[in-house]
Amino acid sequence: MAAIGLLAKEAADRELLGLMLGELGHGVEGAGRLEEALEFARERKTRAFLLVDGGGADAESLTRELLRAFPLLPVVVAMKVRDASRAVALMRVGAAEVVAPPWTPEDLKASVSKGLRFQGTVITVASAAPSRRSPIWYALSVGLFLAAALGVASLKRVEANRAAAAARTDRWELPVRHPAGLAFDGKSLWLVEWFTQSFYALSPNDTSVQIVRHLTAETPVAAAFTAEAMWTVSADGTVIRRMRDDQMTPLARYPKAAPNCAGLAFDGLYLWTLDARAKVLRKHLVDRDLSVIATYKWRGTKAAGLLFDGKTLWSLDAADRRLLRHGLERPEDLIDSVPLPEYAEGAYTPVGAAWDGSRFWTVGEAKDGKSPARLVRHKEEAR
């Protein structure tokens, strides 16, 4: 049983979360103020802290204060309002985990357990050595020193091997659970997340989050980029042309231009949309009405993404776990296909795809609906 500190300004939150933590077998001490929480941490040797963000409390500043006093203490934040950008901000200041509402015992257990697993090493002060040292003591000291040196060398080798393995990693877990699409703007990968109505710009080097943009009135499902604009599609089929600025400023809206949209791509001249329900590819003029000038039968099983690699169109078939290549002249005829063995185990379903100029990327949603989404960089190149 771990001693868990609970800091929440509102008594109702302390009561609810205290009951959940107690049911998980932890000893809990609730506090309404930071001073009380710090006192509890010193007296009970707290192993982790759970903070509530909202209800008059700013978990960002509280996390900083707790980590200033206890640098090795895992801090888990329970948010009262679902906000992806806020969650990223909390992680950046040092929160080990963030729990989004509605709070459930399962989510709380997973987050607190993960925080406890990554708790830092505790440093203790050694007792003073005797004033007189015997030859045996010196021999033991030399042996301990050599053992410590070998241990440090071994740790360095392990870290070097781990860094080398990380450099070869082709799969990354993401701070979201419900991705809907993927796009590349020439520098960053843009992840579309429908549940939090957000866009995440990810570094293709290490997949770190560079930008988070939250939409309050739309549920995005796909995105694509041109040299001058960012194009997005909402769940109701509305296509929106946006400025490529920090606010993703809307420039024009095309209601119901892309119904049941599973993918969006731009080939340098035309905008393409993929209708998952009708199983058709639509070719649009980039005009005032986003006019459809041609419709082609899509011959896959379950549409999940669309991209342009500079030469041809590719679509993502989630059911068959493969990328399908289409010629621009006759898109209904498949030229080639690329299997995605990274999804063969069946734990993830590919839901979006992008091309970065040399490699394919896909994003997958966990079938259990609870695990983090997975970003995959594929070894297969376009042919």
N, C-alpha and C positions, 0 to 999 in steps of 0.2 A: 504494500500500500504506500503510495507516494503522498507527501504533503503538498497540496496544490493551493496556491493563493488565488483568491477571486476578488477582482477589483471592478465594482460596478456601482455607479452612482445611484441607480434606482433599486430600491429594496426588492421589488418584484423580480427584477433580473437576477439579483443575488440569490433569491429563493429558488427560482427555476433552475438556474445553472448549478447551484449548490446541490439540489436534489439529483440532477443528472450525474454530476461528478461522484456523489456519494454512492449512487447505484453502480457506478463503475469500480467501486472499491477504493476510492481515494479519500484521504482526509482533507477536508476543505475548511478554510477560514475566510469568510467574506469580509470585505472592507468597502466602505463608501468613499474613503479618501486615500490619497497616495501615502500620507504619513502612516496611516494604520497598516497599509499593505507592506511598507518597508519594515515596520516593527515586527510584523508577523514573520516576514522572510528571515529576519535575523534570529528570532527566537526559535522557530520551528525548522530551520534549515530547509526552506522550501525548495522543491526540485523543479517547479515550473509555476508560471503564473498565467491565469486566464483573465483577460481584460475585455470589457464591453465597450465598443466604439459606438457612440450615439447616446441619446438620452441625457445630453448635457455634458458628456465626457468625451475628450479628445484622446483617443488611444494612441495617436501618433506621438504626441508629446509625452504621454504616460509611458510609452514603450521606451523612449529615449531616456527618461529619468530612471526607470527600473534597470535598464542595461548599463547606465552610468554607475549605479550602485552595485549591481550584480552582473558583470559582463558575461558570465557563463550561464546565466539563467534563461532557459527557453521561455519565450513569451508567445502565447496563443491569443489571437484577437477574435472575438465574436462580434460580427457586424450586425447592427439592427436594420440597416438598409443595404440592399444588394447594389454594389457599385464596383465594377471591375477596376476602374482607375484608382479608386480609393484603396482597394485590396493591394494593387501593385505598389502604391505609395507606402502602405504599412509594411510590406515585405522589404522595401528598400531601406526603411529606418531600422530594420532588425527583427521584425516579427518572424518567428519560426513557422507559424501556420496562421491561416485566416479561415474562419468558419463563417460561411454566408447564411443568411436566414432563408427559410425557417430553421431554427436550431433543432437538431435531432440527436438522440443518444448515440446513434451510429456515427454521424459526422463528428460529434464531439470526441468520441472515443478514438477515432482514427487520427484526428488532429493532435490531441493531447499525447497519445501514444507515440506518434512520430516525433513530436517535440521532445519527449523524454528520451527517445532513442538517440537523438542528436545532442543531448546535453553535454556540455564541455567537461573537461577533466578537472577534478577538484584538486587544488594544491594545498598541501598541509606543511606546517613548519616542523622541521626535524629537531629533536632534542639535542642539546649541546653535548659534544664528545668529551670524554674524560681528559683531564689535563696531561696524564702520562700515557703514552702510546707504547705498546709492546711490539716486538718484531712481527708477531702474528697479525696484529692490527694493521701494520703497514702492508703486509703481504695481501691481506684481505682487501685493503683499500686499492692497491694496484690492480687486483683481480676484478674488483667492482668497476674500476675506471675503464679497464679494457673491455669488460662486458658491456658497459654503457656505450663505449665508442662503437663496438660492433653493432649494438642495437640501433644507434643513430644511423650508422651506415646502411643497415638493413632497411630502416624506415625510409631513408632517402631513395634507396633502390625501389622500394614499393611505390613511393610517390612518383618516381620517374616513370615506372611502368604504368601507373595509373594515368599519368598525364599523356603518355604515348597512346594508351588505349582510348582516352578521351578524344585525342586528335583524330582517331580513326572512327569514332562513333558516327553512326548514320541514323540513329534514332534518339529523339529527345522527348521528355515529358514536358507538357506545357501547363501554364497556370489557368487553364480553362477546361471545361468538361464537355461542352456542346458546340464544337466547331461546325461551320456550315460551308466554308469555302476557303480558297487560297488564291493569292495573286502576287505577281512580282512587278515592282515599279521601276526596275533597273538598278536599285540599290538594296532594297529591303523586301522581305516577304511580308505580305499583309494577310493576317489571319482574320477571317470573318467569324464572329461568335454570336449566334442568334439569341441564346438564352439571356445574356447580359446586354444584348443590343450594342455590341462593341466591335471595334477594329483594333488589332494589335499589329504594330510594325515590329518585325523580328529581324535581328541580324542574321544573315545567312552564314556567318562565320561560327557563331556560338549559340544562335537562337535566343540571345538575350532580348528582353523587351525594350525597345527604343521609344516607342510612342504608344499611347492608348487613347482612342477616341470613342466616346460613348454617345450613342444616339438615343434621345429620350422619346421620340415620337415614331420611330420606325424599327422594324425587325429585319435586319439585313440578312441576305442569304447568298449573295455572290458579289464579286467585284472584278474590275479590269482597269487597266491604265492605258492612256494614250500619252503622247508627248505633252499635250496641253491640259488634260483633264483626267480625273478619276471618275469612273462609272460604277455605280452600285445598283443592286436590285433588292427591293423589299419583298417580304413574304406575300404581299398582295399583288405582286407583279409590276409594281411601279419602278421604272428605270429612272435614275437620277444622275445627271451630269454635274460634277462638282469641280471646284477649283482644287488644285494640288497645293493647298495651304494648310496651316496648322488647324484650322477650324473645319476643313472639308466643306467649305461654303457651297451650298446648292446654287447651281446656275440655271438648270432647267429640269422639269419633271415630265415624264411620259407615262401617264396612268395606264396600267394593264398592258404595257407593251411587251412584257415578258412573263406570261402566266406560267405557274408551276416551274419556275426557273431553277435549274440544277447547275447552270454554268453560264459564264459570260466571257467572251473573248473578242479581241480587236485584231484584225489582220493587216492593219496599216491603211485600209480603205473602208472596210465594212465592219459593222458590229454584228457579232453572232450570239444568239441565245439558244439554250438547249431546254426544251420543254420535257420534263420528266414524265408527266402524265400522258401527254399525247405522243411522246417519243418522236419528236421532230426537231430538226435544226432549222432555225430561222435566220435569214440573212437580211440585215437592216441597213438602209441608207442612213448616214449620220446627217439627217435633215431636220426640219422643224417638227416633223411628226414621227421621226424614227421609223420611216416606212419600211414594211416588209416587202422585199422584191423577189424573194424565193424561199421556198419551204422544201426540206428534204427529209426523207424517212431516216430515223436513227435506228440502227440495227443491233443495238446492245440489249442488255436485260434490265439493268437498273442504273439510270443516269445519275451521276454524282459530281461531274465537273467538266470544264471545257477550258482549253488553252490553245495558244498559237505559238509555235516554236521559231517563227521567222520564215518558215516555208510552207507548213501545212497545219491543219487543225488536228488536235488530239482531244478525245473525250475520255472520261473516266467511267468505267463500268464497275460499280460497287459489288454487284452480285458475283461476277466472274473474276473480280480482283485483277483487272488488267486495264491498260491504256489502249485505246483504239485510234488508229491513224486514219484521217480522212483527207482525200484530195480536195483542193479548193474548187476544181471544175465539177467534180461529181462526188460531193460529200456523202451521198448515200452508199457509195461503194467503199469498203474498207481496203486500205492499202496494206496495212500491217497492224500488228498488236504486240504489246509488251506486257508480259506477266508481272505481277507484283508479289513475289514470294514472301515479302516481309509481312504480308497479311494472311499467310497460309494457316497459321495456328488458329485463326478464327476469333481471337479475343478482341480485335479491333475491326471496324468497318471503314474503308476509305470514303471520305465525304468531300474532298476537295483536292485539286491538283494545280501545280504551277510549273513553269519552265524558267530557269534563271540564266539562260544563255548557254549552258553546258550540261546541266543535269535536271532531271525531273525531281520534283518534291511532291509529296502528298501529305495530307493530314487525316488522321483517323480518329473516330469516336469509339470509346470503349463500349462494348455491348452491355456491360452491367450498368452503364449510365452514371457511375459514381467515380470511376478511376479517371485520372487526368488524361486529356487528349494527347495523342502522340504525333509528332512531326517526323517524317521520314525523308531522308535524302537518298535517292535511288542511284545505284551504280550504272544502270542502263542509260546510255546516251541515245538521243534521237538519231535515226538512220536516214 
